[in-house]
Amino acid sequence: MEDFARAIKSGTSGIRFDPALQALGFSCQVSGRPEISRQTMDVCFSELEQRVLASTGIQYGVVAAMEAWSGAGLLPAGESQPDWDSGTFFGTGTSGIDKFRWAIQQIDQQQVRKLGSTVVGQTMASGVSAYIAGKLGLGNQVTTNSSACATGTESILMAYEHIRWGKAKRMLAGSTSDSGPYIWGGFDAMKVCTYKHNDSPQDASRPMSATASGFVPGSGAGALVLESLESAVSRNARIYCEVIGGHANSGGQRGLGTMTAPNPEAVKRCIAQAVSGAGIRPEQVEVINGHLTATAKDALEIANWKQALGRGREDFPYINSLKGMTGHCISASGSIECVASVMQLSGGFVFPNINCQDLNPEIAALVDPSRIPGKLLALDFEVLAKASFGFGDVNACLIFKRFKNG
């Protein structure tokens, strides 16, 4: 967590040249893949699990979940009883695609009996939440949501509502994404991934830039522990911030909305209802962590935020995108970016937008360029809005507020 905080403050890119993509003839040959140390794997998985666990998404998800749980000062449940007060909403897009590919090859070779007992657990959509529940002994609701790029933000909203309704004391919320060519190939084929920076990977992801040429595929996982205030205070837990509201909706692929493009009216409605439901005024939003993927839709997103909040060019909130450093982590993007959002709010800073020295002129016409910081900004602020927009014309927005003890 400390390494991640340092990286986003310094604007350090995690995007690298990816030989596997080059070997398979991808147009985009750079990616953002997490590196998990052997020590971390040994903490999170047994030797046997490591031998058979081919799902990178489950690996990322379990590591993120266990680090979040430990960081919250919590321990796994004992062997005799699960923790009835704790559960998880942990989302994903496609689970265990490499394991699926291996299993298909075995079946095609009439080697069904060689599949073993781990194929189902790694390839079912809920595999990640099932693995996490087993590691931590969670006895409340355990499930996996899936809403494309809105998945992670939606999972946190679901956890917030579950606790608010009094159904749990705490919920582990997050999302994960497998890595590799079998996840990213479809996007490369759609020509939404950049191909212009294969020789300069750290320059490749360029949200809001005039020279943005598509997103960089990424992967990983993010996790947060949400807890009722009463429970957190009773155990003297460190509280980073509050979730004070949120909203999720769909544009129904009507109007300008399609499978791959958001309906602007739905986006604006999602943001406005999140703000209203949080009990704040639009002018109280000081920082936005946007979806902003480094595609042609970045300017439209800024316009939607501006209209939804009723803000002018000069008084627009500060806005940034983590994807300049991580690439677009697909189903994991929302949760990873929510972690970065919480760090900003609790740490009193706004991380820089890297690779955005040449701001898109359409965006410059909408908001003052000073609202898109290119350097680390120290800022004690109260309210941050985070939104994610996904394939299928689905949207999710959360409102985070700085926590003041007492």
C-alpha positions in Angstrom: 0.0 0.0 0.0 2.8 2.4 0.8 4.5 1.5 -2.5 1.3 2.3 -4.4 0.9 5.6 -2.6 4.5 6.6 -3.4 4.0 5.6 -7.0 0.8 7.6 -7.6 2.3 10.7 -5.9 5.4 10.6 -8.1 3.5 9.8 -11.2 5.4 6.5 -11.7 4.1 4.4 -14.7 3.7 0.7 -14.3 3.3 0.1 -18.1 5.9 -2.1 -19.7 6.7 -3.7 -23.1 4.9 -7.0 -23.3 6.8 -9.7 -25.4 3.8 -12.0 -25.3 1.7 -9.4 -27.1 4.4 -8.9 -29.7 4.8 -12.6 -30.3 1.0 -12.9 -31.0 1.0 -10.0 -33.4 -1.0 -7.5 -31.3 -1.0 -3.9 -32.5 -0.6 -2.8 -28.9 2.5 -4.4 -27.4 2.5 -2.7 -24.0 0.5 -3.5 -20.9 0.2 -3.0 -17.2 0.6 -6.3 -15.4 1.1 -6.5 -11.6 4.2 -8.3 -10.4 3.6 -10.5 -7.3 6.6 -11.5 -5.3 7.2 -15.1 -4.3 7.1 -14.0 -0.7 3.6 -12.5 -1.2 2.4 -15.7 -3.0 3.7 -17.8 -0.1 1.7 -15.7 2.4 -1.5 -15.9 0.4 -1.4 -19.4 -1.1 -0.2 -22.9 -0.1 2.4 -24.7 -2.1 -0.3 -26.9 -3.6 -2.5 -24.0 -4.5 0.4 -22.3 -6.3 1.1 -25.4 -8.4 -2.5 -25.5 -9.8 -3.6 -21.9 -9.7 -3.6 -20.6 -13.2 -6.1 -17.8 -12.8 -4.2 -14.5 -12.5 -7.4 -12.7 -11.6 -7.9 -14.9 -8.5 -4.2 -14.4 -7.6 -4.5 -10.6 -7.8 -7.9 -10.6 -6.0 -6.8 -12.8 -3.1 -3.6 -10.8 -2.6 -5.5 -7.5 -2.6 -8.2 -8.8 -0.3 -5.9 -10.2 2.3 -3.7 -7.1 2.3 -6.8 -4.9 2.8 -8.1 -7.2 5.6 -4.8 -7.2 7.4 -4.4 -3.5 6.9 -7.8 -2.9 8.5 -6.5 -4.7 11.6 -8.6 -7.8 11.0 -7.8 -11.5 11.2 -9.3 -14.5 9.5 -12.1 -16.3 11.4 -11.2 -19.3 13.5 -11.5 -22.8 12.2 -14.8 -23.7 14.0 -17.1 -20.8 13.0 -17.2 -18.3 10.1 -17.4 -14.6 10.7 -21.1 -14.1 10.4 -20.8 -10.3 10.5 -18.4 -10.1 7.5 -18.8 -10.8 3.8 -17.6 -9.8 0.4 -18.7 -8.3 -2.9 -15.7 -8.9 -5.1 -16.3 -8.5 -8.8 -14.6 -9.7 -12.0 -15.1 -9.7 -15.8 -13.8 -13.1 -17.0 -12.3 -15.5 -14.5 -9.5 -18.0 -15.1 -9.3 -17.7 -18.9 -5.9 -19.4 -19.0 -7.3 -22.3 -16.9 -10.3 -22.5 -19.2 -8.0 -22.7 -22.2 -6.0 -25.4 -20.7 -9.1 -27.4 -19.7 -10.5 -27.1 -23.2 -7.3 -28.5 -24.6 -7.5 -31.5 -22.2 -11.1 -32.1 -23.2 -10.4 -31.9 -26.9 -7.6 -34.5 -26.4 -10.1 -36.8 -24.6 -8.3 -36.2 -21.3 -11.3 -35.2 -19.2 -10.0 -37.2 -16.1 -6.9 -35.0 -16.1 -8.8 -31.9 -15.3 -8.6 -32.3 -11.6 -10.7 -30.7 -8.9 -9.7 -27.0 -9.4 -11.0 -26.2 -12.8 -14.5 -25.3 -11.7 -13.3 -23.1 -8.8 -11.0 -21.2 -11.0 -13.3 -20.7 -14.0 -16.6 -19.9 -12.4 -17.3 -16.2 -12.2 -17.6 -16.3 -8.4 -14.2 -18.1 -8.0 -12.5 -15.0 -6.7 -15.1 -14.3 -4.0 -15.2 -18.0 -3.1 -11.4 -18.1 -2.7 -11.4 -14.9 -0.6 -14.2 -16.2 1.6 -12.3 -19.4 2.3 -9.1 -17.5 3.1 -10.8 -15.2 5.6 -13.7 -17.3 6.8 -16.4 -14.9 5.7 -19.9 -15.9 6.8 -22.1 -13.1 5.6 -23.0 -12.6 1.9 -20.3 -13.7 -0.5 -20.8 -13.0 -4.1 -19.2 -11.7 -7.4 -20.7 -8.8 -9.4 -19.8 -8.2 -13.0 -20.5 -4.9 -14.8 -17.6 -4.5 -17.2 -15.4 -1.5 -16.4 -18.0 -0.3 -13.7 -17.5 -3.5 -11.7 -15.2 -2.3 -9.0 -17.0 0.9 -8.3 -20.3 -0.9 -8.2 -18.9 -3.5 -5.8 -18.1 -0.8 -3.3 -21.5 0.8 -3.7 -23.1 -2.6 -3.1 -21.0 -3.1 0.1 -22.0 0.4 1.3 -25.7 -0.3 0.8 -25.4 -3.8 2.4 -24.0 -2.3 5.6 -26.3 0.7 5.5 -29.3 -1.7 5.5 -27.9 -3.4 8.6 -27.2 -6.7 6.9 -23.5 -6.8 7.9 -21.0 -5.0 10.1 -18.3 -5.0 7.5 -17.8 -6.0 3.9 -14.7 -6.5 1.8 -15.3 -4.9 -1.5 -13.3 -4.8 -4.7 -12.7 -6.3 -8.1 -10.1 -8.1 -10.2 -9.2 -8.8 -13.8 -7.2 -11.6 -15.4 -4.2 -10.5 -17.4 -2.9 -11.6 -20.8 -3.7 -11.8 -24.5 -6.9 -13.8 -24.1 -8.4 -11.0 -22.1 -7.0 -8.2 -24.1 -7.3 -9.6 -27.7 -10.8 -8.4 -28.3 -9.9 -4.8 -27.4 -6.9 -4.9 -29.7 -9.1 -6.2 -32.5 -11.6 -3.3 -31.9 -8.6 -0.9 -32.4 -9.4 0.9 -29.1 -5.8 0.2 -27.8 -2.9 2.4 -28.6 -0.2 1.1 -31.0 1.9 4.3 -31.3 4.1 3.8 -28.2 5.3 0.3 -28.4 8.9 1.6 -28.2 8.1 4.0 -25.3 5.7 2.2 -23.0 5.6 4.7 -20.2 4.4 7.4 -22.6 1.6 5.1 -24.0 -1.3 5.8 -21.7 -2.4 9.5 -22.3 -5.8 10.3 -20.7 -7.0 13.8 -21.7 -4.0 14.4 -24.0 -4.3 15.7 -27.5 -2.0 12.8 -28.6 -4.0 10.1 -26.9 -4.4 7.2 -29.3 -6.3 4.6 -27.3 -6.0 2.8 -24.0 -3.3 0.5 -22.7 -4.6 -2.8 -21.4 -3.9 -3.5 -17.8 -4.9 -5.8 -15.0 -4.7 -6.3 -11.2 -7.1 -5.9 -8.3 -8.1 -3.4 -5.7 -9.8 -4.0 -2.3 -11.3 -1.9 0.5 -12.8 -2.8 3.8 -16.1 -1.0 4.4 -17.4 -1.1 8.0 -20.2 0.5 10.0 -18.9 3.5 12.0 -20.0 1.9 15.3 -18.1 -1.3 14.6 -14.9 0.6 13.4 -14.9 2.9 16.4 -15.5 0.0 18.8 -12.3 -1.7 17.7 -10.3 1.5 17.3 -9.8 0.9 13.6 -8.1 3.5 11.4 -10.7 5.2 9.3 -9.5 6.6 6.0 -12.7 8.2 4.9 -16.5 7.8 4.6 -18.6 6.6 1.8 -21.6 9.0 1.9 -23.5 8.0 -1.2 -23.5 6.6 -4.7 -25.6 5.5 -7.6 -25.6 3.0 -10.4 -27.6 3.0 -13.6 -27.7 2.1 -17.3 -28.4 4.1 -20.4 -30.2 1.1 -21.8 -28.3 1.5 -25.0 -30.8 4.1 -26.1 -30.2 7.5 -27.5 -26.4 7.8 -28.0 -25.8 4.8 -25.8 -24.5 1.6 -27.4 -22.8 -1.6 -26.2 -19.5 0.3 -26.3 -20.5 4.0 -25.8 -22.2 5.5 -22.8 -25.5 7.3 -23.0 -24.5 10.8 -21.9 -27.9 11.4 -20.2 -27.4 8.3 -18.1 -23.9 9.3 -17.1 -25.1 12.8 -16.0 -28.1 11.3 -14.2 -25.8 8.8 -12.4 -23.5 11.5 -11.2 -26.3 13.9 -10.2 -28.2 11.2 -8.2 -25.0 10.1 -6.4 -24.4 13.6 -5.3 -28.0 14.1 -4.3 -28.2 10.8 -2.4 -25.0 11.7 -0.5 -26.8 14.8 0.8 -24.3 17.3 -0.5 -24.5 20.1 -3.0 -22.7 19.8 -6.4 -20.4 22.7 -5.6 -19.1 20.7 -2.6 -17.3 18.2 -4.9 -13.7 19.4 -4.9 -11.9 16.5 -6.7 -13.0 14.0 -9.3 -11.2 10.8 -10.1 -12.5 10.1 -13.6 -12.9 7.1 -15.8 -10.9 8.8 -18.6 -9.4 6.1 -20.7 -7.3 8.0 -23.2 -9.8 7.5 -26.0 -11.9 10.0 -28.0 -14.5 9.8 -25.2 -12.4 11.7 -22.7 -13.7 15.1 -23.8 -17.3 13.9 -23.6 -16.8 12.6 -20.1 -15.5 16.0 -19.0 -18.6 17.6 -20.6 -20.8 15.2 -18.8 -19.2 15.9 -15.4 -19.5 19.7 -16.0 -23.2 19.5 -16.9 -24.0 17.0 -14.1 -22.4 19.2 -11.5 -23.5 22.5 -13.0 -19.9 23.8 -12.8 -18.3 26.5 -14.9 -14.9 26.5 -16.6 -13.1 28.2 -13.8 -14.7 26.5 -10.8 -14.6 23.0 -12.1 -13.2 20.5 -9.6 -9.7 19.2 -9.9 -9.8 16.0 -12.0 -7.3 13.2 -12.6 -7.1 9.7 -14.1 -5.0 6.9 -12.7 -5.0 5.1 -16.1 -2.0 7.2 -17.2 0.0 5.1 -14.8 -1.7 1.7 -14.8 -3.4 1.5 -18.1 -7.1 0.4 -18.2 -7.5 -2.5 -15.8 -10.9 -3.3 -17.2 -13.1 -4.9 -14.5 -10.4 -4.1 -11.8 -10.1 -0.5 -12.8 -12.9 0.9 -10.6 -11.6 -0.7 -7.4 -8.0 0.2 -8.0 -9.0 3.7 -8.7 -11.2 3.9 -5.6 -8.1 2.8 -3.5 -6.2 5.7 -5.1 -9.1 8.0 -4.5 -9.2 7.1 -0.8 -5.5 7.7 -0.5 -5.8 11.1 -2.0 -8.6 12.1 0.4 -7.0 10.8 3.5 -3.5 11.9 2.5 -4.4 15.4 1.4 -3.1 15.3 -2.1 -4.1 15.1 -5.8 -1.9 12.9 -7.8 -0.6 14.2 -11.2 -2.0 13.4 -14.6 1.0 12.1 -16.4 1.5 12.2 -20.2 -1.0 15.1 -20.4 1.4 18.0 -21.2 -0.5 18.5 -24.4 -4.0 18.8 -23.1 -6.8 18.0 -25.6 -8.0 21.3 -26.9 -11.6 20.2 -26.6 -11.1 19.7 -22.9 -9.2 23.0 -22.6 -12.2 24.7 -24.0 -14.5 23.1 -21.4 -12.4 23.6 -18.2 -9.5 25.7 -17.1 -6.3 23.6 -17.6 -5.2 24.4 -14.0 -8.0 22.0 -12.9 -6.1 19.1 -14.5 -2.9 19.1 -12.5 0.3 17.8 -14.1 2.2 17.8 -10.9 1.5 16.5 -7.4 -0.8 18.9 -5.6 -1.0 19.2 -1.8 -4.6 19.8 -1.0 -6.7 19.3 2.2 -10.1 18.7 0.8 -13.4 17.2 2.0 -15.3 15.5 -0.9 -14.2 13.4 -3.9 -16.4 11.9 -6.6 -15.4 8.7 -8.4 -17.2 7.3 -11.4 -16.7 4.3 -13.7 -18.5 3.7 -17.0 -18.6 0.2 -18.6 -19.4 -1.7 -21.8 -23.1 -2.4 -22.0 -23.8 1.3 -21.2 -23.6 0.9 -17.4 -22.4 3.5 -14.9 -21.5 3.7 -11.2 -20.5 6.7 -9.1 -19.4 7.0 -5.5 -19.0 10.0 -3.2 -16.2 9.8 -0.6 -15.9 12.3 2.3 -13.0 13.0 4.5 -13.5 11.5 8.0 -13.3 13.8 11.0 -13.1 12.0 14.3 -15.8 13.3 16.5 
